[in-house]
Amino acid sequence: MKIKDGYLIREIAGAYVVVPAGEQVVEFNGLMTLNETAAFIWNIFVDGADEDAVVAKMLDEYDVDEEKAREDVKKVIELLKSYNVFE
């Protein structure tokens, strides 16, 4: 999975906000805020990755077991799908 071009993520006052740019301004309706973990996952999807690759990076970065990492990744995937930001 890969995030579509035209989306930027910015940290504002400790929160991460997804901002559309260019043509995505018309398609993206709303505001998406992410916590630190979701922003970490977002940044992996920017270059393209599958669920297993993201889980592996979560295990390297955070002190979390695989079941919890996979659960968090699935939640973020569902959120991102609901905003239609994947290619």
C-alpha positions in Angstrom: 0.0 0.0 0.0 1.1 3.5 -0.7 -0.2 6.9 0.2 -1.3 8.9 -2.8 0.8 11.9 -3.9 -0.6 15.2 -2.7 -0.9 14.5 1.0 1.5 16.0 3.6 1.7 15.3 7.3 2.7 18.1 9.6 3.3 18.2 13.4 1.4 21.0 15.0 1.5 21.5 18.8 2.3 17.8 19.4 -0.4 16.5 17.1 0.0 15.2 13.5 -2.3 16.6 10.9 -2.7 15.3 7.3 -3.0 18.2 4.9 -4.1 17.8 1.2 -2.2 19.6 -1.5 -2.8 20.2 -5.2 -5.5 18.1 -6.7 -6.1 16.3 -3.4 -7.7 19.4 -1.9 -10.8 18.7 -4.0 -10.9 15.0 -3.2 -10.1 15.1 0.5 -13.0 16.3 2.6 -12.2 16.9 6.2 -9.3 16.8 8.6 -7.3 13.9 9.7 -5.3 14.0 12.9 -3.0 11.2 13.9 -1.2 10.2 17.1 2.5 9.5 17.1 2.2 5.8 16.3 -0.3 6.5 13.4 2.1 9.1 12.1 4.9 6.6 12.2 2.8 4.1 10.3 1.8 6.8 7.8 5.4 7.6 7.0 6.1 4.0 6.2 3.2 3.9 3.8 4.4 7.1 2.0 7.1 5.0 0.2 4.8 1.9 -0.1 4.8 -1.1 2.2 2.6 -4.0 3.0 1.1 -4.8 6.4 3.9 -7.2 7.4 6.6 -4.7 6.6 4.9 -2.1 8.7 4.5 -4.5 11.6 8.2 -5.4 11.4 9.2 -1.7 11.6 6.8 -1.3 14.5 8.5 -4.1 16.3 11.9 -2.5 15.7 10.8 0.9 16.8 8.5 0.3 19.8 8.5 -2.0 22.8 5.4 -3.9 21.7 4.5 -7.5 21.0 3.6 -8.6 17.5 -0.1 -9.0 18.2 -0.5 -5.5 19.5 1.6 -4.0 16.6 -0.5 -5.9 14.0 -3.8 -4.7 15.7 -2.5 -1.1 15.7 -1.5 -1.3 12.0 -4.8 -2.7 11.0 -6.6 0.1 12.8 -4.5 2.7 11.0 -5.0 1.0 7.6 -8.8 1.1 8.1 -8.7 4.8 9.1 -6.6 5.6 6.0 -8.9 3.6 3.7 -11.9 5.5 5.1 -10.2 8.7 3.9 -9.3 7.1 0.6 -5.6 8.2 0.8 -4.1 4.9 -0.6 -3.3 4.6 -4.3 
